[in-house]
Amino acid sequence: MNDALQITTGRLELLPCSLEVAQGAAIKNKSQVEQLLGVKVPDDWYASEVLDFLPIYAQMLMEDPSVLGWGVWLMIHIEESTLIGDLGFGGKPDEQGTVEMGYIMSG
């Protein structure tokens, strides 16, 4: 993964969801996702809305790897070493440089 796309604060690590993580999460392979991320993944994350989008996102990454960073990002609580949510962009900037963003936190 490109470390330039990773954001770290005192409590959080934000990283774009890789193709491998998207594929593992899409088939609800929790152990694979935990191994790839090196963190715990709570069961309630698998009930989040992002799961419906991950197969589409994985296909987008396969077709255009430059989408990485303009789609799904994951929020990791550093101290607890746990995935606590996700955020995402609605794609690359439009003609005016505008990007839509949203987020969901677990628990």
NORNOR-V865585 format. One record per helix or strand of 3 or more residues. SS is the DSSP state (hx for helix, st for strand). FROM is the first residue (numbers start at 1). TO is the last residue. If there is no record, write none. Layout:
ss = {SS;SS}
from = {FROM;FROM}
to = {TO;TO}
//
This chain:
ss = {hx;st;hx;hx;hx;hx;hx;st;st;st}
from = {3;12;19;30;43;50;65;72;82;101}
to = {5;16;26;37;47;63;67;77;89;105}
//
